[in-house]
Amino acid sequence: AQTVTQSQPEMSVQEAETVTLSCTYDTSESNYYLFWYKQPPSRQMILVIRQEAYKQQNATENRFSVNFQKAAKSFSLKISDSQLGDTAMYFCAFMKTSGNTPLVFGKGTRLSVIA
Amino acid sequence: GAVVSQHPSRVICKSGTSVKIECRSLDFQATTMFWYRQFPKKSLMLMATSNEGSKATYEQGVEKDKFLINHASLTLSTLTVTSAHPEDSSFYICSARDPVGGGHNQPQHFGDGTRLSIL
């Protein structure tokens, strides 16, 4: 079975600063996908960024980038130039490539961006 | 893009009532949908996998007689919380992936969730 661990229950960052959220996972699969989802107070699940395990290049989406270390099974999220609207719960998630399988989520990190 | 619609968004009802939550894929066919439950300030916990035309697969510890799942068409899955009690109060959210239009690496598309409160 796959597990996803987010070791930071809460974090805070000053507006315009950079913050990194940690995520590690455990799997015996060789091919899989990793995701970061944002859940604001509205509780919508918003996809922030995704990474295919077979790709060595780290994914980036505007102010969001990941540091994917496959051997270490680490998948951290870096948010640059933090904005007040980035305040939310952030979930790291794993998905196998084979079959139509569900996401496995970490426990989440509550990020507060402070003005 | 692919959208999943979940209805209702909010339900408040008395103990003993059965509540049905609908999850629809609006512009794609979803042979499989997933139902999650989320307690306040906690993560999403998979409850069951809903399969079109067959029985749902429930995760360990989830009562299948309490949480009835029906996936009668390729665009609709329903979750019925039978004889709901206050401990069933939670946030329920569904998801589906577009396996054809989205490609194999597309993420799950989530509904907006249902906040269920049992008095």
Interface residues (C-beta under 8 A of the other chain):
Chain A: Y33 F35 S42 R43 Q44 M45 L47 R50 E52 M89 F91 M95 T97 N100 P102 L103 V104 F105 G106 K107 G108 R110
Chain B: T31 T32 F34 Q38 K41 K42 S43 L44 L46 T49 F91 I93 S95 R97 P99 H104 N105 P107 Q108 F110 D112 G113 R115
